[in-house]
Each structure stands twice: as structure tokens, then as C-alpha cells.
Amino acid sequence: MKAVVYHDAFKVSVDDVPDATIEEPTDALIRITTTNICGSDLHMYEGRTSVETGKVLGHENMGVVEEVGPGVSQFKAGDRVSVPFNIGCGSCRNCLTGWSSFCTRMNPTEGMDGAAYGYANMGPYDGGQAEYLRVPHADFNLLRLPSGTEHENDFTMLSDIFPTGWHGVELSGMQPGDRVAVFGAGPVGLMAAHSAILRGASEVFVVDQQKDRLDLVREIGAVPIDFSAGDPVEQITEATGGTGVDRGVEAVGYQAHDHSGEEHPELVLDNLVQVVRSTGGIGVVGVYMPEDAGARSDAAKEGRIGFQYGTFFTKGQSMGTGQAPVKRYNRQLRDLIIAGRARPGFIVSHELDLTDAAEGYDRFDKREDGWTKVLLHPVR
């Protein structure tokens, strides 16, 4: 089958790889209809992770069940499904308590709880930027979708970024009527802003410097803040009459940078500590790594990020972090899409054939104007 394979920094290609197959009785084989390039895939693409050469990439996947193992009872060939990026066993303590993103059984990597498709340190599982994908523990991990092709570009966000954006807002402790600041208007940040609006935020500010992204912020009724035009904390503080916001979402991660492009991994955390009011909350869903060989400082290379913890403590703020447990939210978010309340597909800018994946990675990574979210479709 054809699949997107990682070779080296800035080098991926669509290669012939062994077909995905049923390996265990509880597996399902999915024929991929849409698979997305995620912003977090760019960390691997840029050589900023320990992903191994030859890895099949892709953790944002949906499609149609092609075949199931004899131990699968809830799905059958022909079912349309979303595949959460988390791979859970369904029976460990974390899975049973709703934290499938920290499954203790599916990832053999030492020191890592939680498994995923096609990602560094997240287990031996191939990704779904391919024609087919093997899904372990299918009864637990798959989400059923209505048959047909309706809402394809909305449903494809259910595997990761829509639940992740929602999770960032959840981690912040947002209540209806709160003001929210989202740092980063990439796909996850836009999903966080969309989620905050759906959940009843009175005002949502979104910080970025890319015009195409800020235009989308405005389109969904949030307030764009261009950090290349001035200190975002000052801009938001002024816009709120000096009070700041109640909640903040970090949707940037460890490659945060200033308007000139110089990296400061603590920058967004510092800004959030400043702009969120005392006793307010911060949700961090931008990716941070235990190690980053490409970091500017020795501390950051070891995953040590020196943000304004003293101010954070003094203000009595709270912070929640970590990868989203997609299954906790995806059914409800699916139903919001079906009801016409949520429309996460608004971020889609480009749909490419799977064979054009290398171009998609290159242009998305360069933040070319208008390249806000790239979907890939296998050609048949």
C-alpha cells in the first residue's frame, strides 16, 4: 500500500510499504478516506523529535471499516468511523477512568504512558497517512459515524484537533461567561477558540501573527490579536479594561517564538501567566517534549522550561496539561456537528491526494499564506 514515510528532517515521501493487516482478534482494518497533516507532525518533520527513519506518519484518521478480527463485535465491514489518535487498551486504570490518552499498556516505550499512531515515542504503531490503517482494540477505540460522505471535513477533525481544542478549554476551567485568551491560531488554537465560543465564553481573544489565521479568528466571532504589532498581553489587557482574562489556552508548544522567529519556549506560558487574572486557569495542549536536541539552551534541551512560576504561584492560578483523551469528548462533538452547532471544517484550506503529501508538508511547514489545514485523500 502507499503511505507517507519519514526519512530525515524535512524529508518525507509516499512509498510502497507492507499492507496493514489484522494482527490480533480485536483489531479492525480501516480503509482511509481522509487523513490530515497535524501541526504536531511538523515537530517530527523538522527533525525536532526522536522519530525513527521509516516511520509511517499520521494520527488524524478516518475512513471505512474494511475488515474486523473475530474478537470485534461492535463494528463490521462498511461502517464509517473516526479513529482517535489515542490507542487505548480499554481496561487499564487510566482507560477505565476516562484517560485513554495515558493508557498504561499500549506503549512499550520506557517512561511513556499513552500510545498513538505514527508518532515519536508513542509506540510501534504505523500511522494512517496511508491507504489502510490497523486499529487495535477496535471496539474500544473507534467512533461510529453516519454512513455516506456528509460532514467529511468536519468529522475528520474528531480524531484529534477538535477534541484537543475542547480539552484545552476544559483544562482551563472555563465557565459560561468567562473571557478566554488562546495563544496560537494554528488548527488546535482555532479549535480551542471555536470550542470556547460553543461553551459560552463572553469574549475570546486569539493571538498569532499570520494574517490568514487571524482572518479565520475573526470569521468565527473571536478577537484577533497580532503579536507582531505589539505586546499581546498589553493588547488584551487594554481590550479588557485592565482586567485581563479568566482563562487561557496554550496551543503553541515548545517551539514558541517571537515575531522575528527566534525561539523562546517559555514565551507563551509567561504571557498567559501575565494576562490571566488571579485565581484564573490555564490549559496547556501545545506539545512539550521531555527532550529537545534542537533547543537553544541546555535546560530546554532537557525539557526544562523556566517560565514565571513565581508569578503563577502568587496569582493563585491553576494549570492543566497533557494530550487530550479523545474518547472523552468525540461522541458529543460528533453530535454537535450533526446538529449543525459545530463546524470545525472551517479551518480546511487544502485537500490533496495522498501522493502529494510531501508538498503539503513543505508548504504547511513554511506557513505559506492560506495553508491553514491540509487534508490528504488516498487515490483509488
Buried (B, 14 or more C-beta within 10 A) or exposed (E): BBBBBBEEEEBBEBBEBEEBEBEEEBBBBBBBBBBBBBBBBBBBBBBBBBBEEEBBBBBBBBBBBBBBBEEBEEBEEEBBBBBBBBBBBBEBEBBEEEBBBBBBBBBEBEEBBBBBBBBBBBBEBBBBBBBBBBBBBBBBBBBBBEEEEEBBBBBBBBBBBBBBBBBBBBBBBBEEEBBBBBBBBBBBBBBBBBBBBBBEBEBBBBBBBBEBBBEBBEEBEBBBBBBEEEBBBEBBBEBBEEEBBBBBBBBBBBBBBEEEEEBBBBBBBBBBBBBBBEEBBBBBBBBBBEEBEBBEBEEBBEBEBEBBBEEBEEBEBBBBEBBBBBBBBBEEBBEBBBEEEBBBBBBBBBBBBBBBBBEBBBBBBEBBEEBBBBBBBBEE
